[in-house]
Amino acid sequence: MRKFLLAASLLGFALHAGAADLLDTVKQRGTLKIAVEGTYPPFNYKENNELTGFEVELAKALAQKMGVKAEFSTSEWSAMLAGLQAGKFDIVINQVGITDKRKDTFDFSEPYTLSSPQLIVRNNETRAFKSLSDLKGKKLGLGQGTNYADIAKAVGGIDVKTYPGSQEYLQDLALGRIDAALNDSLLIPFIVKKTKLPLKAGAPLGDIEKSGIPFAKGNPKFKASLNKALADLQADGSFAKISKKWFDRDVSKPPVAQ
């Protein structure tokens, strides 16, 4: 019995030691299986029934650098990381924040976006709003259901106005009904361009948040290949080109007031 257990243990070790790295699987298959929500503009969404957006273009470029084709699946956010853990796809590229809790389950690529909360102000604004404290006694607009209301209310003295969506509070900001608005720094260039209102990005606030590409642990060759592909895209200017198309700036760099 003891010999049987030893043999079984050695067999298990051999199988584990010989297990293919995810890179080998991807190369053999010829495709990189990628999960996105498909409903999250400008990162990934459908236009004329075709997936498009910043992360879709980035994922295609990464796959090409790795010598394979991109194969997309759409998934609700609530099921996406569970699907990754179950092996339904190789990576998720959907603004997944790199957190210690997630790093217990997955490995991550190097960060490809850096963001923070950021103010939005009128183009002709002359007042210096450098922090939320500068908005005490002023009106601040933001979307319902976001955590930005809690952040603003914690400062105290700010007249926080909540709206169903960005279009409504940006309209009020342009008309002078509120003094500033607050959103994620990555979304501001897109929504300002889309609404064509006389607005601009104001001061970044709070801590920088990093997003990366998660994948199953225990795949060092895949991690090295993915990070090399990302570094190559940054080195040859492809990343900046894709980023500026969607955000008017390189989102791998910290947000700044425009």
Secondary structure as UniProt FT lines:
FT   HELIX           2..17
FT   HELIX           22..29
FT   STRAND          31..36
FT   STRAND          39..40
FT   TURN            41..43
FT   STRAND          44..47
FT   TURN            48..49
FT   STRAND          50..52
FT   HELIX           54..65
FT   TURN            66..67
FT   STRAND          69..74
FT   HELIX           77..85
FT   TURN            86..87
FT   STRAND          91..92
FT   STRAND          96..97
FT   HELIX           100..103
FT   TURN            104..105
FT   STRAND          106..108
FT   STRAND          113..115
FT   STRAND          117..122
FT   TURN            123..124
FT   HELIX           132..135
FT   TURN            136..137
FT   STRAND          139..143
FT   TURN            144..145
FT   HELIX           148..155
FT   STRAND          159..163
FT   HELIX           166..174
FT   TURN            175..176
FT   STRAND          180..184
FT   TURN            185..187
FT   HELIX           188..195
FT   STRAND          199..204
FT   STRAND          209..212
FT   STRAND          214..216
FT   HELIX           220..235
FT   TURN            236..237
FT   HELIX           238..247
FT   TURN            251..252
//
